[in-house]
Amino acid sequence: MSGYRETYEYTDEGRLVYRYGYITHGSLEYYYIYEESDMEPAYCLELDHNGGPPVLVIYS
């Protein structure tokens, strides 16, 4: 059995809005934020459930 697995959620338009990953020492969540009708995310909020700080990634 692998020590890693992921779950994805998409909008009706096919844009990735949520990703959950489980690794052997904890889990990670990623929330993708879009501007208007763009197909590429403008931001990604990363939450580390193993005690790491939240991270906001800004894509340019």
N, C-alpha and C positions, 0 to 999 in steps of 0.2 A: 504494500500500500504506500502511495506517495505521501510525503509530508506536506504537500501543498495542494490547495484547490481554490478555484475562483468561481464567483457567481457574477453574472452581468445582467443589467437591466437597461432597456432601450425605450425611447419614445416611439410613438406610432410612425414618426418620420425616419426612424432608424438611427437616431443620435444616441450615443452611449451617455447615460446620465448617472449610473451607479455601478461601482465595481467593488466586490468584497473578496478579499483574499485571506485564507487561513494558512499560516505556516506553523511549524511545530512549537514555536515559542509564543504565539499570539495571533492576533488578526489585524488586518488593515482594511480601511474603508476609503473609497475615493468617490467624491461627488463632483461631477462635471457640470459646469455652468456655461451656458451659451448666450451670445448676444443675438437677439431677434431670431432670424431664420438661418443663421450661419450653421453649417454642418460640422465645423471644427470648433471645439470648446475654446472659450476665452480664458477660463479659470479651472483649476482643479483643487478641491479641498481634500487633503490627505489626513486621515485620522488613524493614529497608531494606538491600538488598544493594549499595547504592551508597555505603556508609559512614556512613549515618545511624544514630543510636542506636536501640535497640529501644524500643518504646513499648507500655505496657500501658494499654488503655482500659478503664475501669470504667463500665459502664452502670448508671444508677440508676433 
